[in-house]
């Protein structure tokens, strides 16, 4: 019998790890119970939709991630 894959590890495996970026620091919208936004650029998580490109251009998190990706691509 084959063991089912761990559901918590689903997004940490390729191709999902490279496709979706959902580990950015976020904060709850004031006065809202289920709405969250990026801690740095204040874009709603539903607008970001797991894509790094959907953060604002000057977002500190986006800039850092882009630098990390370019560094790892250069190795």
N, C-alpha and C positions, 0 to 999 in steps of 0.2 A: 504494500500500500504506500502511495506517495504522500509525503507530508505536505500540507498546504503551506504556502509561503507566509511569512510573518507580514501582517497587514501594516504594522507600524514601520516596516522597512521598505514599503512599496515605493515611496518617493525618494528614497535614498539610493535606489539602484538606477543604472543607466537604462533608458535614455531620459528618465524623469529627473534625475539629479541635475542634468544640464539644461533641461527644458523649462523647469519651473523654479522660481526663486521665491520661497515662502518663509525664509528664515530671517527676514529683516525685522529690526526692532519696531514694534508698533505700540500705539497707545489708544485707549478708548476715547471716543468723542465725548466731550463734556455733555452731560444730560441725556446721553443715548446709551441704551443697554447693550445692544448688539452691533454697534458700528465701531470700527477700528480704522486707524490711519497710520501711515508711516510716521515714525517719531521725528524724522528729519525734514521731509518735504511736505508732510501733512496731506498727502493724497490718500483717499479712501482705499482700503484693501480691496474692495470690490472693483474699483477702477484700475488698480494695479494688476489684479487678476493673475498673479504669479509670474508676471513678466517684468524683468529688470528695466526694459525700455519704457515701461509705463510710469516709472518714477520721474519726477521733474529733472531737467538737465543738470541743475546745480545740486542735486540731492547728495549729501555726504555719503550715504550708504551706496548709492549707485556709482559714484566716482571711485570709492574704495573697491567695490566688486569688479569694476571694469579694469582697474589697475591689477588686481589679483588675477583676473582672467588673462590679461596680456602677459603678465609675468609667467604664468604657468604655460602659456602657449609658446613662449620663447625658450623654454627649457628643452 
